[in-house]
Amino acid sequence: MKYLLLCSFLVLAKLTVLAQDFPFAAITHEDVGLKNTVIDSSANAIVLKEYGSARMQLNAYDNGLVIHYRYHVRIKIFNKQGYDQGNITILQRVSGDKADEISEIKAVTINYVDGQFKQNELDPKKIFKEKTSRYTAQTKFTLPNLQEGSIIEYSYLVTMPNIFNFKSWAFQSDIPKLYSEYVAFIPGLYNYNVVLRGALKLSDTKAEIDRECMRISGTPIDCSKMTYIMKNIPAFIEEDYMTAPVNFKSAINFELSDYTLLTGAKVNVTKTWKSTDYELTSERAFGSQMKKKDAFKEIMPDLLKNTTDDLSKAKAVYAYIAKNIKSNGYIGIYSETEVKKALETHSGNTGDINLALISALTAANLDAEALILSTRSNGELNRLFPVISSFNYVVVKLNIGETSYLLDASVPLLPFGMLPLTCINGQGRVINLKKPSYWYEVSSGQKDYTRYNFIATLSKDGKIRGELTTFSSGYSALKKRKAIADANSIDAYVEKLDEKMPKISITKHEIENLDSLNSTLTEKYELLIDSYDGDNMSKLFFSPFFINHTSKNPFNLNERTYPVDLGSSTESRITIQLTIPEGYAMADQPKNMNIGLADNGGRYLTNTVVEDQRITFTQLLQLNKPIYDPSEYLSLKEFYSQIIQNQKTDIILNKAK
């Protein structure tokens, strides 16, 4: 749906009566007596009332337009686990010399003691402000004297200089809410698309006209007063394997489409991809950096001297950029410096590094394009029309024959043709210097694969001695290489592994292909395992699930309204061959299983075979889809429940009498 809004820097604002807020700190006995069973008996706190309003106002300092956003909330804390609701952080956007300003902070803790309401107000000296990055800042404070049963209440005003992004409103948060209301005063002449995200429906909406909410050069302008109400809102529970929560929480978002001048002329704010392509390819910090192939002309002959085809050329260029320009920790689609300077300083953001990679690949006569995307934590992209500020990352799409490779040289230890998991988030937009842009599916391109082989012998002293060989590729290999790098040495990494296994000792180790990023990472460990039960040598225990053990179900909700997003398909295989001594026989073993998910979505199987004095155990766990629909959630939950139950059983050997 669409409503009208206004923007002009020659505006006289008329003060109008504020929308209906609730009285501050007017606590009732009903609030005090409220139990957490009202919505969710597991809730540690609950929002009793929440109110927000946003309207355009005239800034008294420079007569420019700003958005005034007022927020007011009352929360009841049920137990100590709910105390964190008293730690308040208000995020602020920073754009150049303009930043959101926080003012009129009012906060109080109310406790009901000996039949009376006791108030503790926030000390203004305990409000702290800090700049967290070049794009964000935050204001923080903590409510005083928190107790079980406390009711906290606070309100504030945010003055937002960027009027093109009207304030959104989140109905859902990490605790349930009894009542949430948002009122948007949208002045005439500007057209917004209003989008309700999430699985929940509004309880009520109202549309009214606020007459002459402001004047432009003496001309009165009416406002649309839009009221959105939601009641009895469940908490949004975050689980593993999801993208940004903002994609799924129930919320109201405003997207500016166009506005009309007083002359009657219409101005489209929503751009076309044709105009956006021109803007990006002409931009000094984007398109111009893609054209800097001259920076690599001198080094290219030496760099390519041992290459034999286009793929080997691309790998050589990729390795050179990854080695010579290290990430400075910032991400973005634009270059912060120029290619030449990034090479000289050996430092840059993702834009510097990957736009330089495009230039270098082009200098090697290869077909390289820029692919801009939104990371998993940044949220989904709106594909209806281009909003460049929604894109926060750029990678490279390299085309060789009929095959395309997605490259990111800004992440250490990332092999050729693989993107970091944070980039696997739907589609991105490919920007070409000569052709129209287009959408492209951003996928991992590789299966997350691990294989374990353990060949061992159980001796009569209850000791198991053997060699475990592990083969890892895809994200498993990347994760392990990062862990080794963080440990600063292979020995330190192995020592940490050893500490995690109380009954298992690593007596010798060897790791191959650590620096060969495109090769399978191979680990070899000689293990010593205690299997006897104290001094009772007549019974020996061995868990075949000491490798890649699943002890906790990652899926615990009764219902999940958002997808399970693994990022890539996964496969883990385990083979154990255990030779046992004469005189021992199998007394118990894990149940042989073969279970699967519908539509070839996944599979889990285990099998134990005893032949002569050798036990062979195999396990396979496959998840064949990168993304599972919410309708498949309960099947996944049950799938993992059966796996966990099966992995509680050991192999038990009894000594013959």
C-alpha positions in Angstrom: 0.0 0.0 0.0 1.1 3.6 -0.6 0.8 6.8 1.3 1.9 10.4 0.7 4.9 12.1 2.3 6.7 15.4 1.8 10.3 16.6 1.5 11.4 20.2 1.0 14.1 22.4 2.5 11.8 25.5 2.4 9.2 24.3 4.9 7.4 25.9 7.8 6.2 23.1 10.1 3.0 23.4 12.1 2.9 21.8 15.5 0.1 19.3 15.7 -1.2 17.4 18.7 0.8 14.3 19.4 -0.8 10.9 18.8 -2.1 9.2 21.9 0.7 8.0 24.1 0.2 6.3 27.5 1.1 8.2 30.7 4.6 7.8 31.9 5.2 5.6 35.0 1.4 5.3 35.7 1.7 1.7 37.0 -1.4 -0.2 38.1 -1.9 -3.1 40.5 -2.9 -5.2 37.4 0.7 -4.6 36.0 2.2 -5.8 39.3 0.1 -8.9 39.4 0.7 -10.0 35.8 2.1 -13.5 35.5 4.4 -14.7 32.7 1.7 -17.3 31.7 -0.2 -14.6 29.8 1.6 -15.3 26.5 4.6 -17.6 27.2 5.3 -19.2 30.5 9.0 -19.4 29.7 9.3 -15.6 29.2 11.8 -13.8 31.5 10.2 -10.5 30.8 7.3 -9.0 28.8 6.4 -5.7 27.1 3.2 -4.4 28.8 2.8 -1.4 26.4 4.9 0.0 23.6 4.2 3.1 21.6 6.1 4.9 18.9 5.4 7.8 16.5 7.3 9.4 13.7 6.6 12.7 12.0 8.5 15.2 9.8 9.5 18.5 11.6 11.4 21.6 10.9 14.9 21.6 12.5 15.2 24.7 14.6 19.0 24.9 13.9 19.1 25.1 10.1 15.5 25.1 9.0 16.0 21.8 7.3 13.6 18.9 7.5 14.2 16.0 10.0 12.1 13.1 11.2 11.2 13.2 14.9 10.8 9.6 16.2 9.5 9.2 19.8 9.7 5.8 21.5 8.0 4.8 24.9 7.9 1.3 26.4 6.9 -0.3 29.7 8.4 -3.8 30.5 7.8 -6.2 33.4 10.7 -8.3 34.5 9.8 -11.7 35.9 13.1 -13.1 37.0 16.9 -12.5 37.1 17.2 -13.8 33.5 15.1 -10.9 32.5 17.5 -8.3 33.9 19.2 -7.8 30.6 16.1 -6.0 29.4 17.3 -3.2 31.6 20.5 -2.8 29.5 19.4 -0.3 26.8 21.3 0.4 23.6 19.9 2.9 21.1 21.5 2.6 17.7 22.2 5.7 15.6 23.1 6.1 11.9 26.0 8.3 10.9 26.3 9.6 7.3 29.2 12.1 6.8 28.6 15.1 9.1 25.0 14.1 9.7 24.0 11.7 12.5 20.9 10.7 14.4 20.6 12.6 17.7 19.2 11.1 20.9 17.6 13.4 23.4 14.8 13.6 26.1 15.8 10.3 27.6 13.6 9.5 30.6 13.9 6.2 32.4 12.7 4.7 35.7 12.5 1.4 37.6 9.4 0.8 39.6 9.2 -1.8 42.4 6.2 -2.7 44.5 7.5 -2.9 48.1 5.4 -3.2 51.3 2.2 -2.2 49.4 3.8 0.9 47.8 5.3 1.8 44.5 9.0 2.8 44.8 10.6 4.6 41.9 14.3 4.8 41.0 15.0 7.3 38.2 17.9 7.0 35.8 20.9 9.3 36.7 21.6 11.4 33.5 25.3 11.1 34.3 25.0 7.3 33.6 24.0 7.8 30.0 27.0 6.9 27.7 27.4 7.8 24.0 30.0 6.3 21.7 30.8 6.0 18.0 31.1 2.4 17.0 32.1 2.8 13.4 32.2 5.4 10.6 28.6 4.6 9.9 27.1 3.9 13.3 27.0 5.2 16.9 25.1 4.2 20.0 23.7 5.6 23.2 23.7 3.2 26.2 22.2 3.2 29.8 21.2 0.7 32.4 18.0 0.9 34.5 18.8 1.1 38.3 17.8 -1.2 41.1 16.5 -4.1 39.1 14.7 -6.8 41.0 12.5 -9.8 40.2 9.1 -8.3 39.5 10.5 -4.8 38.6 8.6 -2.7 36.0 11.0 -0.6 33.9 9.9 2.2 31.7 11.8 4.5 29.4 11.2 7.0 26.5 13.4 9.0 24.2 13.4 11.2 21.1 15.5 10.5 18.0 16.1 13.3 15.5 16.9 11.8 12.1 18.4 14.0 9.4 17.8 11.5 6.7 14.2 12.0 5.8 14.3 9.7 2.8 14.4 6.7 5.1 11.2 7.0 7.2 11.4 5.2 10.5 10.5 1.5 10.4 8.9 -0.3 13.4 9.5 -3.7 14.8 6.5 -5.4 16.4 8.5 -8.5 17.4 11.5 -8.7 19.7 13.2 -11.3 21.9 10.5 -11.0 24.5 6.7 -11.2 24.1 4.5 -8.1 23.9 1.0 -7.5 25.1 0.5 -4.3 23.1 2.5 -2.5 20.4 1.4 0.6 18.6 3.1 2.7 15.9 1.8 6.0 14.4 3.3 7.4 11.3 2.5 11.0 10.2 3.2 11.0 6.5 2.9 14.5 4.9 1.5 14.9 1.4 3.4 14.9 -1.9 5.7 12.0 -1.1 4.8 8.4 -2.0 5.9 5.5 0.2 5.5 1.8 -0.2 4.5 0.4 3.2 5.5 -3.3 3.7 4.5 -5.5 6.6 7.2 -8.2 7.0 7.0 -11.4 9.1 4.4 -14.1 9.8 2.2 -12.2 12.2 -0.9 -10.1 11.2 -1.9 -6.7 12.5 -4.6 -6.5 15.1 -5.8 -3.1 13.8 -5.0 -0.3 11.4 -6.4 3.2 11.2 -6.1 5.8 8.4 -6.9 9.4 9.2 -6.1 12.9 7.8 -4.1 15.3 10.0 -5.0 18.6 8.4 -2.3 21.2 7.7 0.4 19.3 9.5 2.9 21.7 7.9 3.3 24.5 5.4 5.6 24.8 2.4 6.2 28.4 1.4 2.9 29.3 2.9 1.0 26.4 1.3 -0.7 24.1 3.9 0.0 20.4 3.5 -2.1 17.6 5.0 -0.7 14.4 6.5 -1.8 10.8 6.4 -1.9 9.6 10.0 -1.4 5.9 9.9 -1.9 3.8 13.1 -0.6 0.2 13.2 -1.5 -2.0 16.2 -0.5 -5.5 17.1 -1.5 -7.4 20.3 -0.3 -10.5 22.1 2.9 -10.8 20.1 5.0 -13.9 20.8 8.8 -13.5 21.2 11.0 -14.0 18.1 13.3 -16.9 19.0 16.6 -17.0 17.1 18.0 -20.4 16.3 21.0 -21.7 14.5 21.1 -21.7 10.7 19.3 -18.5 9.9 20.1 -15.3 8.1 19.4 -11.8 9.6 16.5 -11.8 12.1 15.3 -8.6 10.5 14.3 -10.7 7.5 11.7 -12.6 9.6 10.6 -10.4 12.5 7.2 -8.9 12.1 7.7 -5.2 11.3 6.5 -2.3 9.3 9.0 -0.9 6.7 8.7 2.2 4.5 10.3 2.4 1.1 10.3 5.8 -0.7 9.0 5.7 -4.3 8.4 9.2 -5.6 7.4 12.8 -4.6 5.6 15.7 -6.2 6.8 19.3 -6.2 4.5 22.2 -5.5 4.6 23.0 -9.2 3.0 19.6 -9.9 6.1 18.0 -11.3 6.7 14.4 -10.2 10.2 13.2 -9.1 10.9 9.5 -9.1 13.2 8.5 -6.3 13.0 4.8 -7.2 15.7 4.4 -9.7 15.9 2.0 -12.6 18.7 -0.5 -13.0 19.7 1.3 -16.2 20.4 4.6 -14.3 21.9 2.7 -11.4 24.3 0.8 -13.7 25.5 4.1 -15.2 25.9 5.6 -11.7 28.0 2.7 -10.5 30.2 2.3 -13.6 30.9 6.0 -13.6 31.6 6.2 -9.9 35.3 6.8 -9.1 35.2 4.4 -6.1 33.6 1.6 -8.1 33.6 1.5 -11.9 36.8 3.6 -12.3 38.6 1.1 -10.1 37.4 -1.8 -12.3 39.2 -0.1 -15.2 42.6 0.2 -13.5 44.2 -2.7 -15.5 47.2 -0.5 -16.3 48.3 -0.9 -12.7 49.1 -4.6 -13.4 50.7 -4.4 -16.9 54.3 -4.5 -15.7 53.8 -7.5 -13.4 51.5 -9.5 -15.6 54.1 -11.2 -17.8 56.0 -12.5 -14.8 52.8 -13.5 -12.9 51.5 -15.6 -15.8 54.8 -17.1 -17.1 54.0 -20.6 -15.6 50.3 -20.7 -16.5 48.9 -22.9 -19.3 45.2 -21.9 -19.6 42.7 -19.3 -18.5 41.9 -21.2 -15.3 45.5 -21.3 -14.2 45.9 -17.6 -15.1 42.9 -16.8 -13.0 44.3 -18.8 -10.0 47.7 -17.0 -10.3 46.1 -13.6 -10.4 43.7 -14.5 -7.5 46.7 -15.7 -5.3 48.6 -12.5 -6.1 45.8 -10.1 -5.0 45.0 -12.2 -1.9 48.7 -12.2 -0.9 49.4 -8.5 -1.6 46.3 -6.7 -0.3 45.2 -7.6 3.1 41.8 -6.7 4.6 41.7 -3.7 6.9 38.5 -5.1 8.5 36.0 -2.9 6.7 33.5 -4.2 4.2 31.6 -2.3 1.5 30.9 -2.2 -2.3 33.1 0.9 -2.8 36.8 1.3 -2.8 38.1 3.5 0.0 41.4 4.2 -1.8 42.7 3.5 -5.3 44.0 0.3 -6.7 47.6 1.6 -6.9 47.6 2.8 -3.3 46.1 -0.4 -2.0 48.9 -2.3 -3.7 51.5 0.0 -2.2 50.1 -0.1 1.3 49.1 -3.8 1.1 45.8 -2.9 2.7 42.2 -2.1 1.8 38.5 -2.9 2.4 36.6 -5.5 0.4 35.9 -2.9 -2.3 39.6 -2.1 -2.7 40.6 -5.8 -2.8 37.9 -7.3 -5.1 37.7 -4.3 -7.5 41.5 -4.6 -7.8 41.0 -8.3 -8.5 38.7 -7.4 -11.4 41.3 -5.0 -12.8 44.0 -7.6 -12.6 41.9 -10.4 -14.2 41.0 -8.0 -17.0 44.7 -7.2 -17.4 45.2 -10.9 -17.9 42.5 -10.8 -20.7 39.9 -12.6 -18.6 36.2 -11.9 -18.3 35.6 -10.5 -14.8 32.5 -8.7 -13.5 31.6 -7.2 -10.1 28.8 -8.9 -8.1 27.3 -6.7 -5.4 25.3 -8.4 -2.6 23.9 -8.2 0.9 25.5 -10.4 3.5 23.5 -12.7 5.7 23.6 -10.4 8.7 22.7 -7.4 6.6 19.3 -8.8 5.5 17.4 -9.5 2.3 17.5 -7.4 -0.9 14.5 -5.8 -2.4 14.5 -7.0 -6.0 11.6 -4.8 -7.2 13.8 -1.7 -7.6 17.5 -0.8 -6.9 18.4 0.5 -3.5 22.2 0.7 -3.5 22.4 1.3 0.2 21.0 -2.2 0.7 24.2 -3.8 -0.8 27.1 -4.0 1.6 29.6 -6.4 -0.1 31.2 -6.9 -3.5 32.8 -10.0 -4.9 34.0 -11.1 -8.4 32.2 -13.2 -11.0 34.7 -14.7 -13.3 33.5 -16.3 -16.6 35.7 -18.9 -18.3 33.9 -20.6 -21.2 30.6 -21.9 -19.9 31.7 -21.9 -16.2 31.4 -19.0 -13.8 33.5 -18.7 -10.6 32.7 -16.5 -7.6 35.8 -15.1 -6.0 36.6 -13.1 -2.8 40.3 -12.3 -2.3 39.6 -10.3 0.9 39.2 -13.3 3.2 42.4 -15.1 4.3 42.5 -18.9 3.7 39.6 -18.8 1.3 40.3 -21.1 -1.7 39.7 -20.1 -5.3 36.0 -20.4 -6.4 34.5 -20.3 -2.9 32.8 -17.4 -1.0 32.6 -16.9 2.7 29.4 -18.3 4.2 28.3 -14.8 5.1 27.9 -14.0 1.4 25.6 -16.9 0.7 22.3 -14.9 0.9 20.0 -15.3 -2.1 20.9 -13.3 -5.2 23.3 -10.5 -6.0 23.5 -8.1 -8.9 26.2 -8.4 -11.5 27.7 -5.1 -12.7 29.4 -5.1 -16.0 31.2 -2.1 -17.5 29.7 -2.7 -21.0 26.5 -4.7 -20.5 23.3 -4.2 -18.5 23.4 -5.6 -15.0 21.5 -8.7 -14.0 20.6 -10.8 -11.0 22.7 -13.9 -10.2 22.2 -16.7 -7.6 24.9 -16.6 -5.0 25.6 -20.2 -3.9 28.5 -21.8 -2.0 29.5 -23.9 -5.1 31.0 -26.6 -2.8 29.7 -29.3 -0.5 30.8 -29.1 3.1 32.4 -32.5 3.2 34.3 -34.4 5.9 35.5 -38.1 6.0 37.0 -39.9 9.0 38.9 -43.2 8.9 39.9 -44.8 12.2 41.9 -48.0 12.1 42.7 -49.3 15.6 43.4 -52.3 17.8 42.0 -53.0 21.3 44.5 -54.7 23.5 43.8 -56.8 26.7 44.9 -53.9 28.9 41.8 -51.9 27.8 43.8 -49.5 25.6 42.8 -48.7 22.0 45.6 -47.6 19.8 45.1 -46.5 16.2 45.4 -43.8 13.6 42.6 -41.4 12.8 42.8 -39.8 9.3 40.4 -36.9 8.5 39.8 -35.4 5.1 38.0 -32.0 4.9 36.9 -29.8 2.1 34.6 -26.9 1.7 33.6 -24.9 4.7 34.9 -27.6 7.1 38.4 -27.2 5.7 38.1 -23.4 5.9 36.9 -23.6 9.5 39.8 -25.9 10.5 42.4 -23.7 8.7 41.1 -20.7 10.5 41.3 -22.5 13.9 44.9 -23.5 13.2 45.8 -19.9 12.2 44.1 -18.6 15.4 46.1 -21.1 17.5 49.3 -19.7 15.9 50.8 -23.2 15.3 49.8 -26.7 14.5 51.1 -28.0 17.8 49.0 -25.5 19.8 45.9 -26.4 17.7 46.4 -30.1 18.4 47.0 -29.4 22.1 43.5 -27.8 22.2 42.0 -30.8 20.5 43.6 -33.1 23.0 42.2 -31.0 25.9 38.7 -31.5 24.6 38.9 -35.3 24.8 39.4 -36.4 28.4 39.8 -40.2 27.8 41.7 -39.8 24.5 45.3 -38.8 24.1 46.9 -37.7 20.8 50.4 -39.2 20.8 51.4 -38.1 17.3 50.1 -35.8 14.6 50.6 -34.7 11.0 48.6 -32.2 8.9 48.9 -32.0 5.1 47.9 -29.4 2.6 47.5 -26.7 5.2 48.7 -24.0 2.8 47.3 -25.6 -0.4 43.9 -24.0 -0.1 42.4 -25.8 -3.1 43.5 -29.2 -1.9 41.8 -31.5 0.6 43.0 -30.7 4.2 44.3 -34.0 5.6 44.9 -34.6 9.3 46.5 -37.7 10.8 46.4 -38.4 14.5 47.7 -41.4 16.5 45.3 -41.9 19.3 45.4 -43.7 22.7 41.9 -44.4 24.2 41.0 -45.9 27.6 38.1 -48.3 27.2 38.0 -50.3 30.4 35.5 -49.6 33.2 37.7 -48.8 36.2 39.5 -52.0 37.3 36.8 -54.2 35.8 38.7 -55.7 32.8 35.9 -58.1 32.0 33.9 -55.3 30.4 35.2 -52.8 27.8 33.5 -49.7 26.5 34.0 -47.9 23.2 31.9 -45.1 21.7 32.1 -44.9 17.9 30.6 -41.5 18.2 33.7 -39.8 19.7 34.1 -38.4 16.2 31.7 -35.6 15.2 29.4 -36.3 18.1 25.9 -34.7 18.1 24.8 -34.1 21.7 22.4 -31.2 21.3 19.5 -30.7 18.9 19.9 -27.4 17.0 16.2 -27.3 16.4 14.1 -26.9 19.6 11.1 -24.8 18.7 7.6 -26.1 18.5 7.2 -24.2 15.2 9.7 -22.2 13.1 8.3 -19.5 10.8 11.6 -18.9 8.9 13.8 -21.2 6.8 16.7 -23.3 8.0 19.6 -21.9 6.0 22.7 -24.0 6.2 24.5 -22.1 3.4 25.6 -25.3 1.7 24.8 -29.0 1.5 26.8 -31.1 4.0 28.1 -34.7 4.2 30.0 -36.5 6.9 31.3 -40.1 6.7 32.9 -42.1 9.4 34.5 -45.6 9.0 36.0 -47.3 12.1 37.8 -50.7 12.0 38.5 -52.0 15.5 40.4 -55.3 16.0 39.5 -56.8 19.4 41.5 -59.4 21.4 40.6 -63.0 21.6 38.2 -63.9 24.4 36.0 -60.8 24.0 32.5 -60.7 22.4 30.0 -58.0 21.6 27.5 -57.4 24.4 25.8 -54.2 23.1 26.1 -51.9 20.1 24.4 -48.8 18.6 21.2 -49.6 16.7 21.7 -50.0 13.0 19.7 -47.1 11.5 18.7 -45.8 8.0 16.5 -42.8 8.2 15.9 -40.0 5.7 14.2 -36.7 5.1 11.4 -36.3 2.4 12.3 -35.5 -1.2 15.9 -36.7 -0.7 16.5 -33.9 1.8 18.9 -35.9 3.9 20.0 -39.2 5.2 21.5 -40.8 8.3 22.6 -44.3 8.6 24.8 -46.4 11.0 25.9 -50.0 10.7 27.9 -52.2 12.9 29.4 -55.5 11.6 31.4 -58.1 13.6 33.5 -60.5 11.6 36.1 -62.7 13.3 37.8 -60.3 15.7 37.1 -57.1 13.8 34.3 -54.6 14.4 33.5 -52.4 11.4 31.3 -49.3 12.2 30.1 -46.9 9.5 28.1 -43.7 9.8 26.8 -41.3 7.2 25.1 -38.0 7.8 23.9 -36.1 4.7 22.0 -32.8 4.5 21.4 -32.4 0.8 19.7 -29.0 0.7 21.3 -25.6 1.6 17.9 -24.3 2.6 15.0 -26.1 4.2 11.5 -24.6 4.2 9.7 -23.9 7.5 7.3 -26.7 6.6 10.2 -29.1 6.8 11.3 -27.9 10.3 9.5 -30.5 12.4 10.9 -33.3 10.2 14.5 -31.9 10.8 13.9 -31.7 14.5 12.7 -35.3 14.7 15.6 -36.4 12.4 18.2 -34.9 14.8 16.3 -36.3 17.9 16.7 -39.8 16.5 20.4 -39.2 15.8 21.1 -38.0 19.3 19.2 -40.9 20.9 21.2 -43.4 18.8 24.5 -41.8 19.7 24.0 -42.4 23.4 24.8 -46.1 22.9 28.4 -47.5 23.2 29.9 -50.6 21.8 30.3 -52.9 24.9 32.5 -55.9 24.9 32.3 -58.7 27.6 35.2 -61.0 28.4 34.2 -64.7 28.0 34.0 -66.6 31.3 
